[in-house]
Amino acid sequence: MFLTLTVIFVVVSCTLLVTRINRKKDRDELQLHSITPEALHTLMASNPGTLLFDVRQPLDLLGHSAIIPGAKWIPPQELLKNPSLIPQEKDAVVYCTCPGDKTSRAVLHQAQAMHFSRIKFLKGGLAGWKAKGYPVEPYNEPFHLDSAT
């Protein structure tokens, strides 16, 4: 009985330790591949060649049609299928309006899988940008709502 409890304790402890290590690794990786609104604002002022991509879902864009000046909207489905829409040789930042930056992080992971190294996601997305009082502009380009997604 004591041996069984000891084995169970060791297995549970090891599982918790591995989980904690993996979570820290994920947090560190996200920190490395993210940028704050303040840092992005500074980067855009000092490096106008930085590419900015709004990767919101079409319905999100319809509900909140503001976009960061200079950003290009690309539906996330297109970027997930074809991350090469983001040039590999340039610095790029993606943003969305998802809780936890879910869409931006998915695009980032897909691009990283294709060995893109110069891409980051905007922490807090568009809401984080706007909360700092940075400029936005209306998005007036035509787009269609994809009912298949």
C-alpha positions as CSV (number, residue, x, y, z in Angstrom):
1,M,0.0,0.0,0.0
2,F,2.8,2.4,1.0
3,L,4.7,1.6,-2.2
4,T,1.6,2.2,-4.4
5,L,1.0,5.6,-2.7
6,T,4.7,6.5,-3.2
7,V,4.5,5.6,-6.9
8,I,1.3,7.6,-7.4
9,F,2.9,10.6,-5.6
10,V,6.0,10.4,-7.7
11,V,4.0,10.2,-11.0
12,V,1.7,13.1,-10.0
13,S,4.7,15.2,-8.9
14,C,6.6,14.5,-12.2
15,T,3.5,15.3,-14.2
16,L,3.0,18.6,-12.4
17,L,6.7,19.5,-12.8
18,V,6.6,18.8,-16.6
19,T,3.4,20.8,-17.0
20,R,4.9,23.7,-15.1
21,I,8.1,23.6,-17.2
22,N,6.1,23.5,-20.4
23,R,4.0,26.4,-19.4
24,K,7.0,28.5,-18.5
25,K,8.6,27.6,-21.9
26,D,5.4,28.7,-23.7
27,R,5.3,32.0,-21.7
28,D,8.9,32.6,-22.5
29,E,8.4,31.9,-26.2
30,L,5.3,34.2,-26.3
31,Q,7.3,36.9,-24.6
32,L,10.0,36.6,-27.2
33,H,7.5,36.8,-30.1
34,S,5.2,39.5,-28.8
35,I,5.4,43.3,-28.8
36,T,3.6,45.7,-26.5
37,P,1.6,48.6,-28.0
38,E,4.2,51.1,-26.7
39,A,7.1,49.2,-28.3
40,L,5.1,48.9,-31.6
41,H,4.4,52.6,-31.6
42,T,8.1,53.4,-31.1
43,L,9.1,50.8,-33.8
44,M,6.6,52.2,-36.3
45,A,8.1,55.7,-35.7
46,S,11.7,54.5,-36.1
47,N,11.2,51.8,-38.8
48,P,8.4,52.7,-41.2
49,G,9.2,49.5,-43.1
50,T,7.7,47.4,-40.4
51,L,4.6,45.6,-41.8
52,L,1.5,45.5,-39.8
53,F,-1.3,43.0,-40.4
54,D,-4.8,43.0,-39.0
55,V,-5.9,39.4,-38.8
56,R,-9.4,39.8,-37.4
57,Q,-12.2,37.6,-38.6
58,P,-14.5,39.4,-41.1
59,L,-17.4,39.6,-38.6
60,D,-15.0,41.3,-36.1
61,L,-14.0,43.8,-38.7
62,L,-17.6,44.5,-39.5
63,G,-18.4,45.1,-35.8
64,H,-15.3,47.3,-35.2
65,S,-14.1,48.8,-38.5
66,A,-11.2,50.8,-37.0
67,I,-7.7,49.7,-38.0
68,I,-4.2,50.8,-37.0
69,P,-2.9,53.3,-39.6
70,G,-0.7,51.5,-42.1
71,A,-2.0,48.0,-41.3
72,K,-3.3,45.7,-44.0
73,W,-6.2,43.5,-43.2
74,I,-5.9,39.9,-44.3
75,P,-8.5,37.3,-43.3
76,P,-6.8,34.9,-40.8
77,Q,-8.0,31.8,-42.9
78,E,-5.9,33.1,-45.8
79,L,-2.8,33.6,-43.6
80,L,-3.2,30.3,-41.9
81,K,-3.4,28.5,-45.3
82,N,-0.6,30.7,-46.8
83,P,1.7,32.4,-44.3
84,S,3.9,33.4,-47.2
85,L,1.5,36.4,-47.6
86,I,3.7,37.9,-45.0
87,P,7.2,38.6,-46.5
88,Q,9.9,36.6,-44.7
89,E,12.6,39.2,-45.1
90,K,10.7,42.1,-43.4
91,D,9.7,42.7,-39.8
92,A,6.0,42.1,-39.3
93,V,3.5,42.4,-36.6
94,V,0.0,40.7,-36.6
95,Y,-2.9,41.7,-34.3
96,C,-6.5,40.8,-33.7
97,T,-9.3,41.4,-31.2
98,C,-9.5,37.9,-29.8
99,P,-9.3,37.2,-26.0
100,G,-5.7,36.1,-25.4
101,D,-4.7,37.1,-28.9
102,K,-5.8,33.7,-30.1
103,T,-5.9,34.4,-33.9
104,S,-2.6,36.4,-33.8
105,R,-0.9,33.6,-32.0
106,A,-2.2,31.0,-34.4
107,V,-0.9,33.0,-37.3
108,L,2.4,33.4,-35.5
109,H,2.7,29.7,-34.8
110,Q,1.9,28.8,-38.5
111,A,4.5,31.3,-39.7
112,Q,7.1,30.0,-37.3
113,A,6.5,26.5,-38.5
114,M,7.5,27.7,-41.9
115,H,10.7,29.2,-40.4
116,F,9.6,32.9,-40.3
117,S,11.7,34.6,-37.7
118,R,10.8,38.3,-38.1
119,I,7.2,38.1,-37.0
120,K,5.6,39.1,-33.7
121,F,2.1,39.5,-32.4
122,L,0.7,42.7,-30.7
123,K,-0.1,42.0,-27.0
124,G,-3.6,43.0,-26.3
125,G,-4.4,43.4,-30.0
126,L,-6.3,46.4,-31.3
127,A,-7.9,47.0,-27.9
128,G,-4.5,47.3,-26.2
129,W,-3.4,49.7,-28.9
130,K,-6.5,51.9,-28.5
131,A,-6.3,51.8,-24.7
132,K,-2.9,53.5,-24.9
133,G,-4.5,56.3,-27.0
134,Y,-2.7,55.5,-30.2
135,P,-4.3,56.4,-33.5
136,V,-6.8,54.3,-35.4
137,E,-8.5,55.0,-38.7
138,P,-11.7,53.7,-40.3
139,Y,-11.4,50.6,-42.5
140,N,-13.2,51.4,-45.7
141,E,-12.0,48.7,-48.0
142,P,-14.7,46.3,-49.3
143,F,-14.6,42.8,-48.0
144,H,-17.0,39.8,-47.9
145,L,-18.2,37.8,-45.0
146,D,-17.3,34.1,-45.5
147,S,-20.3,32.2,-44.2
148,A,-18.3,28.9,-44.3
149,T,-16.3,29.9,-41.3
